[in-house]
Amino acid sequence: MRYIFLATILGGLLVLGMFGLRGHKFNETPVEIFPDMDRQDRINAQSRSDFFTDGVGSRKPVNGTIPIGFSIPEVAANEGDAILDGFSL
C-alpha cells in the first residue's frame, strides 16, 4: 500500500512538473507532443507579402485542384440522361 501511495504522489509531481500550473505565464512556447501547425506563419487573405516577388499574399490554386466536398462527374453534363447519371434537376 505504501508503494502505491508513493507512486501516485511521484506521478502527480511528474505531471505537475511537466505541464506546470494553470494560469502561469511562460516566455517560451509550450512543449507540443503533436506539432499540428498551431503556431505556423500564415498570410491573411488579400494582404501584402514580401515572400513572393509580386508582393501578393494570396495565391491562385494549382491547375486541377478540386475543392473539398466536390467531385468531378464521370459523364459530361451535355451527354446522357442527367437523372440516370445521378444529377438532380
Order of alpha helices (4+ residues) and beta strands (2+ residues): alpha
